[in-house]
C-alpha cells in the first residue's frame, strides 16, 4: 500500500529518464521520510533505496493512472494533490521542497 500522506514516484529501470534521475530519487529518498519509489520492472531500482514498492504487476500504476515514467505524485489524506510527469526540475523541486535538486541535469526530460 502506498503512503496516504507523502510523495511517490513511479519509475522503471528500462526508462532512460528514470536512469538519468536515479541520483535524484536516491537523494529524495534520504531527505523526505514519506517518499516511496514504485518500481514497475525492477524491485531493486534505484539501488541503495530502502522504501521500494514492487509494482511489476502494475496494480499501483493502473490505480494511479500512470501513463509515463517517471511520474512524481504528492498525496494528502490518500488523495492525489499534484503530479509531475517526466523529469521537470522545477516541478520536482516544488513537490519535494529540495531547492537545489537536479543541479547539473537538464531542466526537462519527458518520460
C-alpha positions as CSV (number, residue, x, y, z in Angstrom):
1,X,0.0,0.0,0.0
2,X,1.2,3.5,-0.8
3,X,1.7,6.1,1.9
4,X,-1.5,8.2,2.0
5,X,0.4,11.3,3.0
6,X,3.7,11.9,1.1
7,X,5.3,11.5,-2.2
8,X,5.6,8.6,-4.6
9,X,7.5,8.3,-7.8
10,X,6.6,5.7,-10.4
11,X,9.7,4.6,-12.1
12,X,11.1,1.9,-14.4
13,X,14.7,0.7,-14.8
14,X,14.2,0.4,-18.6
15,X,13.2,4.1,-18.7
16,X,16.1,6.3,-19.9
17,X,14.8,9.3,-18.0
18,X,14.4,7.3,-14.8
19,X,18.0,6.1,-15.0
20,X,19.1,9.7,-15.7
21,X,17.5,10.8,-12.4
22,X,18.5,7.8,-10.3
23,X,20.7,10.0,-8.1
24,X,17.8,12.4,-7.7
25,X,15.5,9.6,-6.5
26,X,18.2,8.4,-4.1
27,X,18.6,11.9,-2.7
28,X,14.9,12.4,-2.2
29,X,14.6,9.0,-0.5
30,X,17.2,10.2,2.1
31,X,15.7,13.7,2.5
32,X,12.0,13.1,2.5
33,X,10.7,10.5,5.1
34,X,7.3,10.0,3.4
35,X,8.8,9.2,0.0
36,X,8.2,5.9,-1.9
37,X,9.5,4.6,-5.1
38,X,7.1,2.4,-7.1
39,X,9.2,0.3,-9.4
40,X,7.4,-1.1,-12.5
41,X,10.1,-3.5,-13.7
42,X,12.9,-3.9,-11.1
43,X,12.3,-4.0,-7.4
44,X,15.9,-3.1,-6.8
45,X,15.9,0.1,-8.8
46,X,17.1,2.6,-7.9
47,X,19.9,1.0,-5.9
48,X,20.5,1.8,-2.3
49,X,16.9,2.8,-1.5
50,X,15.0,1.1,1.2
51,X,11.4,2.2,0.6
52,X,10.7,0.5,-2.8
53,X,7.3,-0.8,-3.8
54,X,7.4,-3.7,-6.3
55,X,4.8,-3.0,-9.0
56,X,5.8,-5.5,-11.6
57,X,2.1,-6.5,-11.8
58,X,1.4,-2.7,-12.5
59,X,-1.5,-2.7,-10.0
60,X,-0.4,0.5,-8.3
61,X,0.4,2.1,-11.7
62,X,-3.1,1.2,-13.0
63,X,-4.9,2.5,-9.9
64,X,-2.9,5.8,-10.2
65,X,-3.4,6.3,-13.9
66,X,0.3,6.2,-14.7
67,X,0.9,6.7,-18.4
68,X,4.6,7.5,-18.3
69,X,7.6,7.1,-16.0
70,X,8.9,8.9,-14.1
71,X,5.7,10.3,-12.5
72,X,6.0,12.1,-9.2
73,X,2.8,12.4,-7.1
74,X,2.0,14.1,-3.9
75,X,-0.7,12.5,-1.7
76,X,-2.6,14.0,1.2
77,X,-5.2,12.1,3.1
78,X,-5.0,9.3,0.5
79,X,-5.8,11.6,-2.4
80,X,-3.6,12.9,-5.2
81,X,-2.9,16.6,-4.7
82,X,-0.4,17.2,-7.6
83,X,1.7,15.3,-10.1
84,X,4.7,15.9,-12.3
85,X,5.2,13.7,-15.4
86,X,8.7,13.2,-16.6
87,X,11.7,15.0,-15.2
88,X,10.8,18.6,-14.7
89,X,13.4,20.1,-12.3
90,X,11.1,23.0,-11.1
91,X,8.2,20.6,-10.5
92,X,10.3,18.1,-8.6
93,X,11.8,20.9,-6.5
94,X,8.4,22.3,-5.7
95,X,6.9,18.9,-4.7
96,X,10.0,17.7,-2.7
97,X,10.9,21.1,-1.2
98,X,14.6,20.5,-2.1
99,X,15.7,23.8,-3.7
100,X,18.9,22.5,-5.4
101,X,17.5,19.2,-6.6
102,X,18.8,18.1,-10.0
103,X,21.5,20.7,-10.4
104,X,23.6,19.6,-13.4
105,X,20.7,17.8,-15.1
106,X,18.6,19.2,-18.0
107,X,15.7,21.3,-16.9
108,X,13.2,18.9,-18.5
109,X,13.2,15.4,-19.9
110,X,10.0,13.6,-20.9
111,X,9.2,10.2,-19.5
